Every structure is written in structure tokens, then in C-alpha cells.
Amino acid sequence: MSVGQASENTFLTAPIGRLFVKNALPMAVIMALSGLLNVTDAVFLGRFVGPEALAALSLIFPPVMLTIALSTLVSGGMSSLYARHLGAGDTSAAAQVLARAHGLALLMALAAIVALFALGRPWVAGLAEGNPTVAAMAWDYLAIMVCATPVQFLLGLHADAWRNEGRAGMMAALSVGVTLANIALNYALIVGAQMGMAGAAWGTVIAQALGLVLLVGLRGRARVTLGALLGHRWWGGWGRIIALGAPLSLRFLGIALVSSCVLAALRFSQPDSYALAVAAYGIVTRLLSFVFLPMMAMGFAVQSITGNNAGGGRMDRARAVLRLAVIVALVYGLAVELVLIGGGQAIAAGFSDDAAVQAEVSRILRWMCAFYLVTGPVMMVALWFQALGQPGRTALLTLVKPFVLTPVLIALAVALGSEAGLWLAFPLSDLGMMGLAAWLFLTRNRSMGRAPA
């Protein structure tokens, strides 16, 4: 790496604290806006189309999560390699990785489209349980969104590429504009044009296409230009991208698995109060999803900073950002834990006027959030390993909890007839993951002959 290349990369020279704030804060804005969009979508459909539209929206949740998982598989794996190549000053290798990721993304999108038309319509009809209106709405939305997955996947690639080039601020500004345009489009198409579910899908697709055009158009100012991108072949080297992206991608499937386990356990252990428990659990999941977004933003900042510095041979800076991120995530997690445990009932009142639901939300939060403060540090360590190109350790830290620990503990609680044990499974899983993260980090440093960061 030449001196000139190193000096151009602020990831290698700027103070770690400033870098962390500069990259984490804009990503937090982006994610908060994404959450806002999901909320307004549901509001428009519920108020102006009706409850059947909300039912259809819930019905297509699993395949939509699958498209997000596929997008993350490619963009997440690309990010790890891309940042390290940029940190090493090898823009040619970075361009090659980005080009190959384009080919893999388009192949994944084509597979999703083929699967949709081969299996989608009978699958939707089956889940609609004989309601043709709900089935038609769900199919309209799903067909449009899946056919537009090439746009969705390429947008994810270019957004992550810009993030790893240190342009998180630009991404946040662009995200504000695109999200506001998306909300306006959805209102115009759902309410004004009365297109219902199809209007929601088209509004999202048009906004995504606008964002992609802007990101590609700006690539002339990027470290990897559009010309450099087109100068490399779009196939080959996909195995490494998939291996690095798989742990982050499978996390989305793990979330769905844990929710399914909880619902099954509630149906078995609380048949008389099942409706109440499910309503309360739905509020809890929304709360925890929202407070999780800032931690994910911190994780992305760790990924970008670590990858660039590891590629540039500055492991001292890579370890420094991990130390900072773990401390910040720990403080943030503790604050969230105290607020949710102490104010659970008051917060639940914003979702429901039912006193029984509010009390149940408060009770569940007291159990589930008992050790929430360790969730963020574990994520920071996981994305740190991912940025270093260590998918095995990343997989352990992202997949063991949703695919092994939590389901097993929930099943054990049901077998013992302990309803409280169902919710206790979450803090016990958090403690287990904290121990695993500490062990993986310490063994890595020892194997490399370095003192722990």
C-alpha cells in the first residue's frame, strides 16, 4: 500500500472515537427511517384499505424476510472483503469483489423470481385459508416485490459499498430523501390512486430504484468507479462472499424461528390466555426490534472501521474500535434495560388501552430484559470477527442463540411446565452468548500471541 493511498483513507488515520460517531450515527438515522417506513405502510393499509390488507401484509412476512436474508447474504459478505481491500489500498481487488457480488446478487434474484412463480401462488392461497381477497392482495404485493429483487439487492450492495468507503453521512442524507419519497409515493398510490397492496409495493420499488440510480450515478466520485466496476467479470469467487455473509443472513431466519417457538409454547402452556399473551408478546417484539436498531448501526460502524484497518495492517486500531464499541453498547443496553423494565407498563399503554395487556407486557419485559445489556457487546464482537474474515466465529455468535440456545431452553421450560421459564430462556441465552463471545475473543488473541484488547 502506498503512502498516498493510506493518507486518502480516513479510516486509517482519523481518531477512532470520531470515526465511530461519524459512521454509527448516520447508520442509526437510516435504520430509524426504515422503521418509520414500515410503520406508516401499515397505518396507510390499515386505515385506508382495511384489516384484510393487514392480514395480507402479515401473510407475506416470511418470504419478504427471505428476500432480506438473501440480500444480506451478498452485501454482508461483500462488505467484509471490500473494506479490507480498501484498507490495504488495493482498489482493483475491491472493484473485483464488488463486481462479483453484482453477479451473485442477480443470480440470487433470478432464483427468487423462479421460485415465486413456481411455488408462490398456491403457497399464498394455502396460507389465506380460503379467503380469496386476502390471497389476491398478498399475491399482488409479493409478485411485485419479488420481481423487483434485482433492484433491492443491487441497492443493498451499493449502499454497503459507500458505507465502507466512509460515506455514511452521504448515505444518511440520501436515505432521508428516499424514505420521504417512499412515504409520499405510498400515500399517493395506496390512498390517492386506491391501488391498495399493489400501491404499497410499487411505492417501495420506485423509491428503491430512485436510490439505486442516485448511488450508481455518484459512483464516478467513489474510490471504485463505475468504469473499474465494469472492467471486472461478474462471476467467480462467490463461495467466499457467501461464507462471510451467511451468518448475518441466517440471523433473519433465526428471528422467525424463535418467534415461532414462543407462539407454539404459548399455545401449549397457556391455552386459556393465549390471545392475551400473544398480544403482549407482539408489543414486546416491536419494542425490542426498535431498540435493537441503534446497536445494529454501531455494529456496521465496527465492521467498516475494523475491515479497513485490518486490511491496512492496523490491528491496534481495529482492537481500539472494538473496545469503544463494546463500552458504548454496554451503556446503551443498560439504559434500554432500565427503561423497559422500569417503564414497561407505561410504554405498553401507547399500544393498548387494555390494562391486562399492559400488565402482561410489563411482566414479560422484566423477564426477557434481565440481561439485555450484554446483547450489544456480543453483536460488536460478532461483527468484528466478520470484518476480519472469520465466518466461523461470526456464525457461532449470531446463530447459536436463535437456532440452539433459545429454542432448547423454551422447549425445556414447556417440558417442565414453567411458563416463567419460557421468558427466562432469553436472559439465560444472553448470559450464555456473553460467555461464548468472551471465550472466542480471548482464544483468538492467545492464538495470535497478542494480549487481549
SULSUL-V512795 format. One record per backbone hydrogen bond with DSSP energy under -0.5 kcal/mol. NH is the residue of the N-H (numbers start at 1). CO is the residue of the C=O. Records with the same first field share a line. If there is no record, write none. Layout:
BEGIN
NH = CO + CO
END
This chain:
BEGIN
6 = 2
7 = 3
8 = 4
9 = 5 + 6
10 = 8
12 = 9
13 = 10
14 = 10
19 = 15
20 = 16
21 = 17
22 = 18
23 = 19
24 = 20
25 = 21
27 = 23
28 = 24
29 = 25
30 = 26
31 = 27
32 = 28
33 = 29
34 = 30
35 = 31
36 = 32
37 = 33
38 = 34
39 = 35
40 = 36
41 = 37
42 = 38
43 = 39
44 = 40
45 = 41
46 = 42
47 = 43
48 = 44
49 = 45
50 = 45
53 = 50
54 = 50
55 = 51
56 = 52
57 = 53
58 = 54
59 = 55
60 = 56
61 = 58
64 = 60
65 = 61
66 = 62
67 = 63
68 = 64
69 = 65
70 = 66
71 = 67
72 = 68
73 = 69
74 = 70
75 = 71
76 = 72
77 = 72 + 73
78 = 74
79 = 75
80 = 76
81 = 77
82 = 78
83 = 79
84 = 80
85 = 81
86 = 82
87 = 83
88 = 84
89 = 86
90 = 85
91 = 89
94 = 90
95 = 91
96 = 92
97 = 93
98 = 94
99 = 95
100 = 96
101 = 97
102 = 98
103 = 99
104 = 100
105 = 101
106 = 102
107 = 103
108 = 104
109 = 105
110 = 106
111 = 107
112 = 108
113 = 109
114 = 110
115 = 111
116 = 112
117 = 113
118 = 114
119 = 115
120 = 115 + 116
121 = 116
123 = 119
124 = 120
125 = 121
126 = 122
127 = 123
128 = 124
129 = 126
130 = 125
131 = 128
132 = 130
135 = 131
136 = 132
137 = 133
138 = 134
139 = 135
140 = 136
141 = 137
142 = 138
143 = 139
144 = 140
145 = 141
146 = 142
147 = 143
148 = 144
149 = 146
151 = 148
152 = 148
153 = 149
154 = 150
155 = 151
156 = 152
157 = 153
158 = 154
159 = 155
160 = 156
161 = 157
162 = 158
163 = 159
164 = 160
165 = 161 + 162
166 = 163
167 = 162
171 = 167
172 = 168
173 = 169
174 = 170
175 = 171
176 = 172
177 = 173
178 = 174
179 = 175
180 = 176
181 = 177
182 = 178
183 = 179
184 = 180
185 = 181
186 = 182
187 = 183
188 = 184
189 = 185
190 = 186
191 = 187
192 = 187
193 = 188
195 = 189
196 = 190
198 = 195
199 = 195
200 = 196
201 = 197
202 = 198
203 = 199
204 = 200
205 = 201
206 = 202
207 = 203
208 = 204
209 = 205
210 = 206
211 = 207
212 = 208
213 = 209
214 = 210
215 = 211
216 = 212
217 = 213
218 = 214
219 = 216
220 = 217
221 = 218
222 = 219
225 = 223
229 = 225
230 = 226
231 = 227
232 = 229
241 = 237
242 = 238
243 = 239
244 = 240
245 = 241
246 = 242
247 = 243
249 = 245
250 = 246
251 = 247
252 = 248 + 249
253 = 249
254 = 250
255 = 251
256 = 252
257 = 253
258 = 254
259 = 255
260 = 256
261 = 257
262 = 258
263 = 259
264 = 260
265 = 261
266 = 262
267 = 263
268 = 264
269 = 265
270 = 266
274 = 271
277 = 273
278 = 274
279 = 275
280 = 276
281 = 277
282 = 278
283 = 279
284 = 280
285 = 281
286 = 282
287 = 283
288 = 284
289 = 285
290 = 286
291 = 287
292 = 288
293 = 289 + 290
295 = 291
296 = 292
297 = 293
298 = 294
299 = 295
300 = 296
301 = 297
302 = 298
303 = 299
304 = 300
305 = 301
306 = 302
307 = 303
308 = 304
309 = 305
310 = 306
311 = 307
312 = 308
313 = 310
314 = 309
315 = 313
317 = 314
318 = 314
319 = 315
320 = 316
321 = 317
322 = 318
323 = 319
324 = 320
325 = 321
326 = 322
327 = 323
328 = 324
329 = 325
330 = 326
331 = 327
332 = 328
333 = 329
334 = 330
335 = 331
336 = 332
337 = 333
338 = 334
339 = 335
340 = 336
341 = 337
342 = 338
343 = 339
344 = 340
347 = 343
348 = 344
349 = 345
350 = 347
351 = 348
352 = 348
355 = 353
358 = 354
359 = 355
360 = 356
361 = 357
362 = 358
363 = 359
364 = 360
365 = 361
366 = 362
367 = 363
368 = 364
369 = 365
370 = 367
372 = 369
374 = 371
375 = 372
376 = 372
377 = 373
378 = 374
379 = 375
380 = 376
381 = 377
382 = 378
383 = 379
384 = 380
385 = 381
386 = 382
387 = 383
388 = 384
389 = 386
390 = 385
394 = 390
395 = 391
396 = 392
397 = 393
398 = 394
399 = 395
400 = 395 + 396
403 = 399
404 = 400
405 = 400
406 = 401
408 = 404
409 = 405
410 = 406
411 = 407
412 = 408
413 = 409
414 = 410
415 = 411
416 = 412
417 = 414
418 = 413
419 = 417
422 = 418 + 419
423 = 419
424 = 420
425 = 421
426 = 423
427 = 423
428 = 424
429 = 425
430 = 426
431 = 427
432 = 428
433 = 429
434 = 430
435 = 431
436 = 432
437 = 433
438 = 434
439 = 435
440 = 436
441 = 437
442 = 438
443 = 439
444 = 440
445 = 441
446 = 442
447 = 443
448 = 444
449 = 446
450 = 445
END
